[in-house]
């Protein structure tokens, strides 16, 4: 996994956490769900990158 990919995935995860926190604070269920979805996408991307790295080695 390249450093750029790691940074991008981390940024997406943090963005999702921020959305989820904002949604909880403002009682906005849609925003909270969006945040969880963004975090899940970041986790899936990271898992895919790790799998690619495992096959390279």
Secondary structure per residue as TSV (DSSP state, phi and psi in degrees):
chain	resnum	aa	ss	phi	psi
A	1	X	-	360.0	129.0
A	2	X	-	-75.4	157.3
A	3	X	H	-62.5	-35.4
A	4	X	H	-62.6	-40.7
A	5	X	H	-66.0	-41.0
A	6	X	H	-61.6	-43.7
A	7	X	H	-65.1	-43.1
A	8	X	H	-62.1	-44.7
A	9	X	H	-65.4	-39.1
A	10	X	H	-66.2	-39.7
A	11	X	H	-63.3	-43.8
A	12	X	H	-63.9	-40.0
A	13	X	H	-65.0	-45.9
A	14	X	H	-65.0	-37.7
A	15	X	H	-62.5	-42.3
A	16	X	H	-64.0	-40.6
A	17	X	H	-64.8	-38.9
A	18	X	H	-65.3	-43.5
A	19	X	H	-62.0	-44.6
A	20	X	H	-62.2	-44.1
A	21	X	H	-63.3	-41.9
A	22	X	H	-64.5	-41.1
A	23	X	H	-61.5	-41.7
A	24	X	H	-65.5	-44.0
A	25	X	H	-65.4	-34.5
A	26	X	H	-99.7	3.9
A	27	X	T	59.3	39.2
A	28	X	-	-106.0	98.9
A	29	X	H	-64.4	-35.0
A	30	X	H	-64.0	-46.2
A	31	X	H	-65.7	-38.7
A	32	X	H	-62.7	-43.7
A	33	X	H	-66.2	-39.1
A	34	X	H	-59.5	-41.8
A	35	X	H	-62.8	-43.5
A	36	X	H	-64.3	-38.6
A	37	X	H	-64.0	-44.1
A	38	X	H	-60.6	-40.3
A	39	X	H	-65.3	-40.8
A	40	X	H	-63.8	-41.8
A	41	X	H	-61.8	-41.9
A	42	X	H	-63.5	-40.8
A	43	X	H	-64.2	-41.1
A	44	X	H	-65.3	-41.7
A	45	X	H	-61.2	-44.1
A	46	X	H	-64.3	-41.0
A	47	X	H	-63.8	-39.6
A	48	X	H	-63.8	-41.8
A	49	X	H	-65.0	-39.5
A	50	X	H	-65.7	-38.3
A	51	X	H	-64.7	-41.7
A	52	X	H	-60.7	-43.4
A	53	X	H	-62.5	-39.4
A	54	X	H	-64.1	-37.7
A	55	X	H	-75.6	-26.5
A	56	X	H	-69.6	-33.6
A	57	X	-	-89.3	360.0
